[in-house]
Amino acid sequence: SQQIVADPKSYVLISQLPADVYRKYVDDVNTAHTTGFTFVVVGIVHLAGGKVSEENLWHHLRRMGLVETDENHPVLGNIKQALEALVQQRYLQKDKVSGPEGNTTFYELAERALDGPVSEKIKEHISQIVNKDVTYVDAD
């Protein structure tokens, strides 16, 4: 079983509202860009098996026109800060690993991205995009 250790003083709140109720009363069109960015980043990490190097993540984001040095993106603002917000919101966990070639930073799925309904929805949307079933190997 996969263990994730959060800051001992933090709480992760996960909505238990049905999707239709959430869409009607909680979703906000003014934050749709943030939701889209979250989906893309979490989707990339999901497809990478739940963990991806920072270098590889930025490679995929650059292919979509999102550059780590962009501090004035017309919708997201500072792209690095937008990514860091996903760590703060516990969609991702950021780990530095020391290796023979120096430190490497990895992003891994955290509590909110691993929540059953969220994880299933992401897998469902990804499989619709690629138009086929997507299979995953559990990290257990």
N, C-alpha and C positions, 0 to 999 in steps of 0.2 A: 504494500500500500504506500502511496506517495504522501509524505509528510511535508507540510508547508508551515514554516514558523513565521508568524507575524509579530510585529512589535507588541510586547505584552500589554501596552496601554491602548491598543487600537481595537476597533470593532469593525466588522464587515457586515453591513446591512444589505440584505438581498430581498428584493420585492417578491411577495408571494401572490401578487395580483394576477388574475388571468390576463392573457395577452390583449384581449379586446378591451377590457376595463383599463388596462395600463395605457393603451393607445388613446382611448377616449379622454381620460382624465389626467394623465401624467406626461405623455409625449408632447414635446414642444417643437414646432417647426423652426423656431429660432436656434435650437441646438442640434438640428438635423446634421449639420456638418461635423459636429463633434462625434455624434453617434456613428456616422459614416467612417470617420477616421478610426474610431475605436474598432469597428467591425473589420476594417482592412488590416489593421495591425494585429489584432487578435487572430484573424483568419490566416495571416502569414505565419504566425507562430504555431497555430494549430497544424497547418500543412507541413511545417518543418518538424512535426513530431512533438510539439509542446515546448520546445526550447530552440533558440536560434542565437547565433552570435550577433553582436551589434553590427558588425561589418556586413553580414549577410542581410540583416533586416534593412539597413540603409540602402543596400544594393537594390532591393525590391521596391523600397519607397521612392528611390531616385527614378526608377523605371516609370513611376506614376507622376513624376514631376515634383516630388517632395524632397527637398534638399536640406540636409542637416544644418547648413549655414544660413538658411533663409530665416531671417528674423521678422520679416514683414510679409508673410503670405497673405494674400487678399482675404482669405476666409479664416485660416487657422492661426494667423499671427506667427509667433516664434515656433517653428516646427519642433525643435528640440524640447521646448517647454511643453508642447502638446503631448509629446511622447512621455516626458517625465510625469505629466499629469496622470497618465494611465498607470504608472507605477504607484503614485500616491493614492489613486482610487482602487488599487489592488486588482486591476485587470492583469497586470504584469508584475513580475518580480525581477529585479536587476541584480545580477551577481558578477563579481569580478573574480576571475580564476587566474592564478599565477601559473605560467608555463615556461618552457625553455626559451620561448621567443618573447617573453614579457607578459604583461597582463592582458587578458582578453575579457571583455564584458559580454555576458549572455543575458538575454531576456527569456523568461520562462513564464508560462501561464500561472496566474495567481488565483486566489479564492473566487473572485467574481467571475472570471473567465471559465473556471472549472465547475461552477455551480451547474447542476444537472440540466435545468431548463435552458439556461444561457448556452451551455455547451452544445446541447442538442439543436437549438435554433441555428447556431453558427454552422454546425455540420450540415444541417438541412439547407441553409442558404448557399453554402459552398457547393454542395452537390447539385443544386439547381443551376448555379453559374456554370459549372463544368459539364452539366447535363448528363451526369452519370452518378452512380453510387460511389461515395467516398468511404473507404475503409481505413480504420485507424488501429494502430497497435497500442494497447494499454501500456503505460510505463511501469506497471506493477511487476 
